[in-house]
Amino acid sequence: MIDALDAGARDRHDHRVESDGPGELDESDVRDRRLLLLSVWASAAFAVLSSVWGVLSGSSMIVFDGLYSFASIGLSVLAVLALRTSRRGADERYPWGREVWEPVTVVVKAFALGALCVYAVVGGVTDLFAGGREVATGWALLYAVIATAGGVVVTLFMRRGGRSDLVRAEAAEWVGDTLLSVGVLVGFVIAAVLVAVGRPDIAAYVDPGMVVLVSLLFLRVPAKLIGGGMREILAMSPPPETRAELEAAVGAVREQFGLAESFLRASKVGGRVDVEVDYVVGEKSAVATVADCDAVRAALHERLVALGHERSVVVAFTTDRRWAL
């Protein structure tokens, strides 16, 4: 009877998405890895293009874009390795799985990009105090058009295809880079107009001014990534929408079996959602045996599967709510 499960006794019950074997990627993971590799090659192309173009045109803004792309290459390769590692599954060293490598990688990427932005701000301010920087505005304007168009194309690919946090972080990175290119385009248009009306002295301040402004604005992208990544590393509560989905599933099962109360604890780590549910069994509950407990688990499992998360689930039952608090 259910009395045998009283005093907070727990049954461990894990549900995980199965793969063909350790280290093997399913179709979604293969798509994610391809998108990350696309980001690597696109970053490499932009890095070479912007570095050479920036030196030839004399634009520190374009050189900064090149440095950003070079940093993205190494960080994107790191993301590919992290994705591969996280999908190797649990073992003796990682009993809960390796998904934590995903938010760790996101945080490392974000700190590196944030540091690059700070470095660019310092360089831009130095140029402003030195009287600005003379730039070949025609060549710079052409680069800005090419960079903006290329950034839009890569961003659309990244935002449409990926499901992992690594791909989402990469997509956010490309959104920021594309917005940076749009800002550069607007800035060089202003500089070209100033040169055309005979004010090259003022136009010289446009390039370093854009470096400072764009870098400061772009800092919010790594800041947001760091915040989200640290939430997962510290095993904090999942995003509100995920939490709401889990609460709805747990509540529906509670009503289905007439259980008195339910308590949900959850956290999201990479692509895995860890869930612990404590059900309080009342006198009117339709749960009286271990088999009934398993029926509750099965019903909850079906609802969680429908949410599409890879998950680790613990379900416990008690007749005394203090053991569920």
C-alpha positions as CSV (number, residue, x, y, z in Angstrom):
1,M,0.0,0.0,0.0
2,I,0.9,3.7,-0.2
3,D,1.9,3.7,3.5
4,A,5.1,1.9,2.4
5,L,6.1,5.0,0.5
6,D,5.5,7.5,3.3
7,A,8.1,9.5,5.2
8,G,9.5,11.0,2.1
9,A,10.8,7.8,0.4
10,R,11.8,8.5,-3.2
11,D,12.0,6.5,-6.4
12,R,14.6,7.6,-9.0
13,H,13.1,7.6,-12.5
14,D,15.0,9.1,-15.4
15,H,13.7,9.7,-18.9
16,R,16.2,10.6,-21.5
17,V,16.1,11.0,-25.3
18,E,17.8,7.9,-26.7
19,S,20.5,8.1,-29.4
20,D,22.3,5.5,-31.4
21,G,25.2,5.3,-29.0
22,P,27.6,7.4,-27.0
23,G,29.1,10.2,-29.0
24,E,26.6,9.9,-31.9
25,L,24.5,12.8,-32.9
26,D,20.9,12.7,-33.9
27,E,19.5,14.6,-36.9
28,S,18.9,17.8,-34.9
29,D,22.5,17.7,-33.5
30,V,23.9,17.2,-37.0
31,R,22.0,20.3,-38.2
32,D,23.3,22.3,-35.2
33,R,26.9,21.2,-35.9
34,R,26.5,22.2,-39.6
35,L,25.2,25.6,-38.6
36,L,28.1,26.1,-36.2
37,L,30.5,25.1,-39.0
38,L,28.8,27.6,-41.3
39,S,29.4,30.3,-38.7
40,V,33.1,29.3,-38.5
41,W,33.6,29.6,-42.3
42,A,31.5,32.8,-42.5
43,S,33.6,34.3,-39.7
44,A,36.8,33.3,-41.4
45,A,35.7,35.0,-44.7
46,F,34.6,38.2,-42.9
47,A,37.9,38.2,-40.8
48,V,40.1,38.1,-43.9
49,L,38.0,40.5,-45.9
50,S,37.6,43.1,-43.1
51,S,41.2,43.0,-41.9
52,V,42.6,43.6,-45.4
53,W,40.0,46.1,-46.3
54,G,40.3,48.0,-43.0
55,V,44.1,48.4,-43.4
56,L,43.8,49.6,-47.0
57,S,41.0,52.1,-46.2
58,G,42.5,53.2,-42.9
59,S,39.3,52.5,-40.9
60,S,39.7,51.3,-37.3
61,M,36.0,50.4,-37.4
62,I,36.5,47.9,-40.2
63,V,39.7,46.6,-38.4
64,F,37.6,46.1,-35.3
65,D,35.0,44.1,-37.3
66,G,37.9,41.9,-38.5
67,L,39.2,41.3,-35.0
68,Y,35.7,40.4,-33.9
69,S,35.4,37.9,-36.8
70,F,38.8,36.4,-35.9
71,A,37.7,35.9,-32.3
72,S,34.4,34.4,-33.5
73,I,36.4,31.7,-35.5
74,G,38.0,30.3,-32.4
75,L,34.9,30.6,-30.3
76,S,32.8,28.9,-32.9
77,V,35.2,26.0,-33.1
78,L,34.9,25.8,-29.3
79,A,31.1,25.7,-29.7
80,V,31.4,22.8,-32.1
81,L,33.6,20.8,-29.7
82,A,31.2,21.7,-26.8
83,L,28.2,20.4,-28.7
84,R,30.0,17.1,-29.5
85,T,31.1,16.7,-25.9
86,S,27.6,17.5,-24.4
87,R,26.0,14.8,-26.6
88,R,28.3,12.0,-25.4
89,G,25.9,11.4,-22.6
90,A,26.3,10.4,-18.9
91,D,29.1,8.1,-17.5
92,E,30.9,7.6,-14.2
93,R,32.6,11.0,-14.4
94,Y,29.4,12.9,-15.5
95,P,26.5,11.0,-13.8
96,W,24.1,13.7,-14.9
97,G,25.4,14.2,-18.4
98,R,27.8,16.7,-20.0
99,E,25.2,19.3,-21.0
100,V,26.9,21.8,-18.6
101,W,29.6,22.3,-21.2
102,E,27.1,24.2,-23.3
103,P,26.4,27.1,-20.9
104,V,30.1,27.1,-19.9
105,T,31.1,27.6,-23.6
106,V,28.4,30.3,-24.0
107,V,29.8,32.2,-21.0
108,V,33.4,31.9,-22.2
109,K,32.4,33.2,-25.7
110,A,30.5,36.1,-24.2
111,F,33.4,37.2,-21.9
112,A,35.8,37.1,-24.8
113,L,33.5,39.2,-27.0
114,G,32.8,41.6,-24.2
115,A,36.6,42.0,-23.6
116,L,37.0,42.7,-27.3
117,C,34.3,45.4,-27.2
118,V,36.0,47.1,-24.2
119,Y,39.3,47.0,-26.1
120,A,37.7,48.7,-29.1
121,V,36.1,51.4,-26.9
122,V,39.5,52.3,-25.4
123,G,41.0,52.4,-28.9
124,G,38.2,54.6,-30.3
125,V,38.4,57.1,-27.4
126,T,42.2,57.3,-28.0
127,D,41.6,58.1,-31.7
128,L,39.0,60.7,-30.8
129,F,41.4,62.6,-28.5
130,A,44.1,62.3,-31.1
131,G,42.0,64.3,-33.6
132,G,40.1,61.5,-35.3
133,R,41.1,59.2,-38.2
134,E,41.1,60.0,-41.9
135,V,39.3,57.2,-43.9
136,A,38.9,56.4,-47.6
137,T,35.1,56.8,-47.3
138,G,34.3,55.3,-50.7
139,W,36.0,52.0,-50.1
140,A,34.7,52.0,-46.5
141,L,31.2,52.5,-47.7
142,L,31.4,49.6,-50.2
143,Y,32.7,47.3,-47.4
144,A,29.8,48.3,-45.1
145,V,27.3,47.3,-47.9
146,I,28.9,43.9,-48.4
147,A,29.2,43.2,-44.7
148,T,25.6,44.1,-44.0
149,A,24.3,41.9,-46.8
150,G,26.5,39.0,-45.8
151,G,25.6,39.3,-42.1
152,V,21.8,39.3,-42.9
153,V,22.2,36.1,-44.9
154,V,24.1,34.2,-42.3
155,T,21.8,35.5,-39.5
156,L,18.8,34.1,-41.3
157,F,20.4,30.7,-41.6
158,M,21.4,30.6,-38.0
159,R,18.1,31.8,-36.5
160,R,15.9,29.4,-38.6
161,G,17.7,26.1,-38.1
162,G,19.3,25.5,-34.6
163,R,17.7,24.1,-31.4
164,S,20.7,24.1,-29.1
165,D,21.7,27.0,-26.8
166,L,25.1,27.1,-28.6
167,V,23.5,27.8,-31.9
168,R,21.1,30.4,-30.4
169,A,24.2,32.1,-28.8
170,E,25.9,32.0,-32.2
171,A,22.8,33.4,-33.9
172,A,22.7,36.2,-31.3
173,E,26.3,36.9,-32.1
174,W,25.5,37.3,-35.8
175,V,22.5,39.5,-35.0
176,G,24.9,41.8,-33.1
177,D,27.5,41.7,-35.9
178,T,24.8,42.5,-38.5
179,L,23.5,45.4,-36.5
180,L,27.1,46.6,-36.1
181,S,27.5,46.5,-39.9
182,V,24.3,48.5,-40.3
183,G,25.6,51.1,-37.9
184,V,28.9,51.2,-39.9
185,L,27.0,51.7,-43.1
186,V,25.1,54.6,-41.7
187,G,28.2,56.1,-40.3
188,F,30.2,55.9,-43.5
189,V,27.3,57.5,-45.4
190,I,27.5,60.4,-43.0
191,A,31.2,60.6,-43.4
192,A,30.9,60.5,-47.2
193,V,28.4,63.4,-47.1
194,L,30.7,65.4,-44.8
195,V,33.6,64.9,-47.2
196,A,31.4,65.9,-50.2
197,V,30.4,69.2,-48.5
198,G,34.0,70.1,-47.7
199,R,34.2,69.1,-44.0
200,P,36.8,66.3,-43.9
201,D,38.0,67.6,-40.5
202,I,34.6,66.6,-39.0
203,A,34.4,63.4,-41.1
204,A,37.7,62.2,-39.4
205,Y,35.8,61.8,-36.1
206,V,33.1,59.6,-37.6
207,D,35.1,56.3,-37.7
208,P,36.4,56.3,-34.1
209,G,33.1,57.7,-32.9
210,M,31.4,54.7,-34.5
211,V,33.8,52.3,-32.9
212,V,33.0,53.7,-29.4
213,L,29.2,53.9,-30.0
214,V,28.8,50.5,-31.6
215,S,31.1,48.7,-29.1
216,L,29.2,50.1,-26.2
217,L,25.8,49.1,-27.7
218,F,27.1,45.7,-28.6
219,L,28.2,45.0,-25.0
220,R,24.6,44.1,-24.1
221,V,24.8,41.0,-26.3
222,P,27.6,39.3,-24.3
223,A,26.0,40.6,-21.1
224,K,22.7,38.9,-21.9
225,L,24.6,35.6,-22.9
226,I,26.6,35.7,-19.6
227,G,23.4,36.1,-17.6
228,G,21.6,33.2,-19.3
229,G,24.7,31.0,-19.2
230,M,25.3,31.6,-15.5
231,R,21.7,30.8,-14.7
232,E,22.3,27.3,-16.1
233,I,25.7,26.8,-14.6
234,L,24.3,27.7,-11.2
235,A,21.3,25.4,-11.8
236,M,18.8,28.2,-11.3
237,S,15.1,28.0,-12.4
238,P,14.6,27.6,-16.1
239,P,13.1,30.5,-18.3
240,P,9.6,31.5,-17.4
241,E,8.0,29.8,-20.5
242,T,9.7,26.5,-19.7
243,R,8.7,26.7,-16.1
244,A,5.1,27.4,-17.1
245,E,5.0,24.3,-19.4
246,L,6.4,22.1,-16.7
247,E,3.9,23.4,-14.1
248,A,1.0,22.8,-16.5
249,A,2.1,19.2,-17.1
250,V,2.6,18.5,-13.4
251,G,-0.7,20.1,-12.5
252,A,-2.6,18.2,-15.1
253,V,-1.3,14.9,-13.8
254,R,-2.2,15.9,-10.2
255,E,-5.8,16.6,-11.3
256,Q,-6.0,13.4,-13.3
257,F,-5.1,11.2,-10.3
258,G,-6.8,13.3,-7.6
259,L,-3.5,14.0,-5.8
260,A,-3.7,16.6,-3.0
261,E,-0.7,18.8,-3.9
262,S,2.3,18.9,-6.1
263,F,5.7,20.6,-5.7
264,L,8.0,21.2,-8.7
265,R,11.7,22.0,-8.7
266,A,13.4,22.4,-12.1
267,S,16.5,23.8,-13.7
268,K,17.8,23.9,-17.3
269,V,21.4,23.0,-18.1
270,G,22.2,23.2,-21.8
271,G,19.7,21.0,-23.7
272,R,18.7,19.1,-20.6
273,V,15.9,20.0,-18.2
274,D,16.2,18.5,-14.7
275,V,12.8,18.0,-13.0
276,E,11.9,16.9,-9.5
277,V,8.2,16.5,-8.6
278,D,6.8,15.7,-5.2
279,Y,3.2,14.6,-5.1
280,V,1.2,14.7,-1.8
281,V,-1.2,11.7,-1.7
282,G,-4.4,12.6,0.1
283,E,-7.2,10.3,1.3
284,K,-9.2,10.9,-1.9
285,S,-6.3,10.2,-4.2
286,A,-6.5,7.4,-6.8
287,V,-3.0,6.4,-5.8
288,A,-2.7,3.5,-3.3
289,T,0.0,1.1,-4.6
290,V,3.4,1.2,-6.2
291,A,1.8,0.3,-9.5
292,D,-0.4,3.4,-9.1
293,C,2.7,5.5,-8.6
294,D,4.1,4.1,-11.8
295,A,0.9,5.0,-13.6
296,V,1.4,8.6,-12.4
297,R,5.0,8.6,-13.6
298,A,3.9,7.2,-17.0
299,A,1.3,9.9,-17.4
300,L,3.8,12.6,-16.5
301,H,6.3,11.1,-18.8
302,E,3.9,11.4,-21.8
303,R,3.3,15.0,-21.1
304,L,6.9,15.9,-20.7
305,V,7.8,14.1,-24.0
306,A,5.3,16.3,-25.8
307,L,7.3,19.4,-24.6
308,G,10.3,18.2,-26.5
309,H,13.0,18.6,-23.8
310,E,15.7,16.2,-23.1
311,R,15.1,15.6,-19.4
312,S,16.1,13.9,-16.1
313,V,13.0,13.4,-13.9
314,V,12.6,12.4,-10.3
315,V,9.0,11.7,-9.1
316,A,8.4,11.2,-5.3
317,F,5.2,10.5,-3.3
318,T,4.3,11.1,0.3
319,T,1.3,11.4,2.5
320,D,2.9,14.0,4.7
321,R,3.5,17.4,2.8
322,R,6.4,18.4,5.1
323,W,8.6,15.8,3.2
324,A,7.7,17.6,-0.1
325,L,8.7,21.1,1.1
